[in-house]
Amino acid sequence: MRKKNLLSIGLSVGLVSSMLAPTSSFAADNSNINKEAGTPSFVSGKLTKATSKNPKEILFDYLNDQKSLYQFSGSTAQESFDILSTEKDELGFTVFRLQQLYEDTPVYGSTQTVHVDKDGVLTAVSGTVIPDLGSKKELKKATKFKKQDAIQKAETDLGFTPDYEQKPESTLVVYSEGESASYAYHVTLNFLSPEPGNWQYIIDATSGEVLTSFNALHEAKKEGVGKPGGGGNVTGTITTGTGTGVLGDPKTFNTLLSSSTYYLKDTTRGDGIFTYDAANRTRLPGSLWADADNAFNASYDAAAVDAHYYAGATYDYYKDVFNRDSYDGNGAPLESTVHYGRNYNNAFWNGSQMVYGDGDGSTFVSLSGGEDVVAHELTHAVTDTTADLIYQNESGALNESMSDVFGTLVEYHDNNNPDWLIGEDIYTPGTSGDALRSMSDPSQFGDPDHYSVRYTGTQDNGGVHINSGIMNKAAYLLSEGGTFYGVTVSGIGKDKLGAIYYRTLTQYLTASSSFSQMRSAAVQAATDLYGASSSEVQSVNKAFDAVGVQ
């Protein structure tokens, strides 16, 4: 989440039903073709007959029947796709998440979801498949570079050898861009010093060329992996503590009493909520926050009070509303570190925990003091464990927008002076009415609010924060209603917005989703929840019409 000074791929609608192979007599109701790849990015409808076969058989039978449509290169779908996960949802759908393969190597950014309903009907395939990889000449060349060579190349390009928080990773992938595809190494460099970074590099495995790179750190102005521990193994009795937050407001929260000391550790939510003190250093996680009397009212306590309380509030929102147990759905601990660095004007999710700076008092106050900021960053973790949207271009803007949407919905759920501004409580304390972004009026802070005025440059990872304004405006209109660019949207309220977007994020979006795929996915999520002819589906379509996304 970052303040900006700056103000794709389009998909065609309604083409897939005419392209379905003759082996299927079932037309798609909701569809998009990726113009660049020439394969569907989204298809839904009653795509197969009802059957008593198991869902996995139905999935692979369908893809094999539709090979000419998806144009994957293996002789069978079983060779061309790896099932990453299988879940059954509350509506009775079996939901698969897939990874495209080429000769057993994962294709970077090419993930898909497939839905099979309780009657054995395959109802949706979401996610672009990279076509015809077997014909790509670059994939016939030998991989001269080794994994370690790729790491060294990335470090050279970065310009320094970092002090790593996590051992650098290098994974062989197939990387496709435009008409070309080649073997490459996906390198991750994760570090805190000299400044936090989670750099992602794609290095050509034959030439050693840097094909692309970007910093995927999800901060409150952008991700890495910290070191667990620091006293988190303390045991004792849960008690109720009190304290004063960054903005001077009183709060109550769970603490743990152990040997006459009270710790900011709450074992009642998932595998626990832990809050640490970095003591203005830059090592993680720091010391588990301790207090003698269970009253956290000192000014130095305020950042920890808010980090602890708002992590709990975010956990409660996802658990109460969606029955999601922490960001990964499996009770992962929520760890936060406050007082990171000196006058550090940022906060970030580093892949395993939250980190908050104190701000310099002018640009920011302690960043844990914004509930929407805390929930925004923790929603990045939800995204990482579901759609895993690549933090570039339109998929990155969707990543940012989802965090803004759910950051706002957490604020409303907690009834904490909620509004449609992002970061207003901790940004530029001396400027009244200022915020990082506005969802109701993105243009107020220089962000585009319509696809026709989207940012198309390379800054901000291709506009991940900038273009989130377009998706934020669509979400606001869907919830609250209004007329924009001559299109009138009937609002459906915050609860239904949350329900549709949560299902969209966790079941239909894929790593490289575009804005147009987001529209198809949201329509399908609303169809699942409320019916194809519902007013909710109509409002979803109108909201995307209003911001120019087809």
Secondary structure as GFF3:
##gff-version 3
##sequence-region A 1 550
A	DSSP	beta_strand	11	13	.	.	.	ID=ss1
A	DSSP	three_ten_helix	16	18	.	.	.	ID=ss2
A	DSSP	beta_strand	30	34	.	.	.	ID=ss3
A	DSSP	beta_strand	39	44	.	.	.	ID=ss4
A	DSSP	alpha_helix	55	65	.	.	.	ID=ss5
A	DSSP	alpha_helix	67	70	.	.	.	ID=ss6
A	DSSP	alpha_helix	77	80	.	.	.	ID=ss7
A	DSSP	beta_strand	81	88	.	.	.	ID=ss8
A	DSSP	beta_strand	94	102	.	.	.	ID=ss9
A	DSSP	beta_strand	105	116	.	.	.	ID=ss10
A	DSSP	beta_strand	122	126	.	.	.	ID=ss11
A	DSSP	three_ten_helix	133	135	.	.	.	ID=ss12
A	DSSP	three_ten_helix	137	140	.	.	.	ID=ss13
A	DSSP	alpha_helix	147	158	.	.	.	ID=ss14
A	DSSP	beta_strand	163	177	.	.	.	ID=ss15
A	DSSP	beta_strand	180	193	.	.	.	ID=ss16
A	DSSP	beta_strand	197	204	.	.	.	ID=ss17
A	DSSP	beta_strand	210	215	.	.	.	ID=ss18
A	DSSP	beta_strand	218	219	.	.	.	ID=ss19
A	DSSP	beta_strand	237	244	.	.	.	ID=ss20
A	DSSP	beta_strand	250	258	.	.	.	ID=ss21
A	DSSP	beta_strand	261	263	.	.	.	ID=ss22
A	DSSP	beta_strand	265	266	.	.	.	ID=ss23
A	DSSP	beta_strand	273	277	.	.	.	ID=ss24
A	DSSP	beta_strand	287	288	.	.	.	ID=ss25
A	DSSP	beta_strand	290	291	.	.	.	ID=ss26
A	DSSP	beta_strand	295	296	.	.	.	ID=ss27
A	DSSP	three_ten_helix	299	301	.	.	.	ID=ss28
A	DSSP	alpha_helix	302	322	.	.	.	ID=ss29
A	DSSP	beta_strand	334	338	.	.	.	ID=ss30
A	DSSP	beta_strand	347	349	.	.	.	ID=ss31
A	DSSP	beta_strand	354	356	.	.	.	ID=ss32
A	DSSP	three_ten_helix	367	369	.	.	.	ID=ss33
A	DSSP	alpha_helix	371	384	.	.	.	ID=ss34
A	DSSP	alpha_helix	393	413	.	.	.	ID=ss35
A	DSSP	beta_strand	421	422	.	.	.	ID=ss36
A	DSSP	beta_strand	437	438	.	.	.	ID=ss37
A	DSSP	three_ten_helix	442	445	.	.	.	ID=ss38
A	DSSP	three_ten_helix	451	453	.	.	.	ID=ss39
A	DSSP	alpha_helix	459	463	.	.	.	ID=ss40
A	DSSP	alpha_helix	468	480	.	.	.	ID=ss41
A	DSSP	beta_strand	482	484	.	.	.	ID=ss42
A	DSSP	beta_strand	487	489	.	.	.	ID=ss43
A	DSSP	alpha_helix	494	503	.	.	.	ID=ss44
A	DSSP	pi_helix	504	508	.	.	.	ID=ss45
A	DSSP	alpha_helix	515	530	.	.	.	ID=ss46
A	DSSP	alpha_helix	535	546	.	.	.	ID=ss47
###
